[in-house]
Amino acid sequence: MAGVNLKIDGVEIEAPAGENLMQAAVRAGVRVPGLCQLDGLSVVGACRMCMVEIAGTPRPRPACATPVGESMDVHTDTPRLREHRRVLLEMLFAEGQHICAACVASGACELQNLAAELGVDHVNFTPPPTRLEMDLSHPRFGYDPSRCVLCTRCVRACAEVEGAFTWGVAGRGRETHLVADLGVPWGEAESCTSCGKCVSACPVGALFEKGTSVGERRVPRALVSTLTARRERESHREVLK
Amino acid sequence: MSRTLLIDPVTRIEGHAKITVRLDDAGAVQDTRFHVVEFRGFEAFCRGRSVYEMPALTARTCGICPVSHVLTGAKAGDAILGVEPPPAARQLRRMMNLGQILQSHALSFFHLSAPDLLLGFDSAPGARNVFGLIDAEPEIARRGIRMRRFGQEVIAALGGRKIHPAWAVPGGVLGNIDPEALERLRTEHETIVHDAKWAWARYGELVDAHPAEVAAFGDFPSLFLGIVSQDGNWEHHDGLLRFIDAEGNRVGEDFPAERYADVIGEVADADTYLKSPYHLGAQGGKAVGPEAPGTYRVGPLARVNLAERMGTPLADAALAEFRGEFGRVPLGSFHYHGARLIEILACVEQLGELLNDPDLGRGPLRAEAGINHLRGVGVSEAPRGTLFHDYRVDEDGRITGVRMIIATGHNNLAMNRTIGQIAEAFVTGPDVAEGVLNRIEAGIRAYDPCLSCSTHAVGQMPLVLRVEGPDGTLLHEVARG
């Protein structure tokens, strides 16, 4: 495979053509923040947390959705990007009800970690009050829409890995929310196999195991990535046979 | 012409309140009111949340006794799941409650009330606080701070943090005691026993120094409510609830938490966010009238009055001394301070037993179950008194209704009466001396009220006294803080 030479935060690397900047950054030993990206799932570029600056391009680009290019000079951590990420993060906080003190994901939450990393200790936006009902109809899992950041990792995990297509997205703007089977309570969704991949993929505490309490999130986020990696390896073996 | 004195807000209590004293034409006290002036609305915004979140959510009612809410919320959750937590979990929960009562009592006595008791009610207000105490009586301040820290460290050893540990959950607890912290607590325990004995030994001297306050600080007959153990001894977490009257006789049958609404009524007044609970039987099922025979008190004095024995040697010796001096059922609210010191001894002794129990924390820590009941009531003795959490849920475990009755609420009628008694003894006209304001406040403070919890209010506490005419016109104002 032809390699592409580029520079990320001053580190010169060679990456396979077709790889995106987020993957390439790992080769350069650089971690680009992100919420909607999860190894093993398709790319949507929904959260815009992974925006990077590329010399010669006027606007920042999402690292997860931008393929590597020859001689690119990429910067992942500039004052402009930091400010941009902080504002985005504040907006995410403002849209939901992110009360870490009562959340199952506290201590294992990607949103909380990002806030700590980027120094977001307060929110400057005052959104209109929202009253979103928890869906606890599923026997094993719960869904709290007020904690959802609409990364759609659950939607993709369900469709691409489990193949159940239970989760979808409905509504527009601030009304956007997840729906199970076109809008029935999760517990009534006939397509749901109760596999829990969506819960494992959730970066926050929006999807959780019922019966768990504050800071008790146990399911590994890497589950979906591990499964897809193993499947890929198996399919290679099949090809070799 | 009648006049009104207003103390707004009351200081060195937890929360935000004001006091009005209405004077008649002759300048004598006509009426007194204790108002709690802020509102937070936990009972509304918890609706729609999962029952598993409730201990953590309700813990945020207050930073002084989050543990009491965590434990009571978890007990209400146990009732909804229909499970009894495993023995080890129950033992650890009890241990945390003892740590909580100890640290809060230490705060109340040494940091908040000792300045009045040791420096005097008429001493300069600028120095009548914990810093003044450190200057005047460094030893008592040091011991108080050390005792509070020990209680906080018991909480942290179990829940991982001193404030708001979301550690008790429906069915049990999240984790075991930290072994390193356990060792440290064992080492430090003896010093704390010594401090608790030393504090109790000084109580007699404080009572002797303040005869007028002992007589005027809410010395009246009332009922008392609290949890008692199966054998009628001092209890703080597991057991039935009991009412006694001013002579110590049982009022009605002992009852479990879920039956509280059969025994306790609540009235709301327009001028305060703090409701007034009362004993339904004593009121003859009626709402509260001027005589208020259903007035009852909770908290240290109630628990000590309810108990046959404390159950540990030092606390029992102190209890015998207390009763020898003040009778089987001391009625003066000043004696909340003494009861608090006896409870400190009991907590320290019981903690010692737990710290040295080789089976502490051994075995399963959590019972798992689904939603089996649509209502659950939890009760526990918070430092300030009996705490009820009453939850209703739908079949998925979503909260549909929350009611919390908090210690300070139980004491509301008694606190009103206490203010009246102090005002009658010390207020003789609109020109009220600062020391009198302080006595009125201190009467309230004897109950160690927690208004954050009881109304879910927060606030800073400067103090304003207003003297008002019958039409509300401001006649005289004293401000401080």
Interface residues (C-beta under 8 A of the other chain):
Chain A: I99 A101 A102 R131 E133 M134 L136 S137 G142 D144 G187 K210 G211 T212 S213 V214 G215 E216
Chain B: G48 R49 S50 Y52 E53 P55 A56 L57 A59 R60 H164 A166 V169 P170 L174 E368 D396 G397 R398
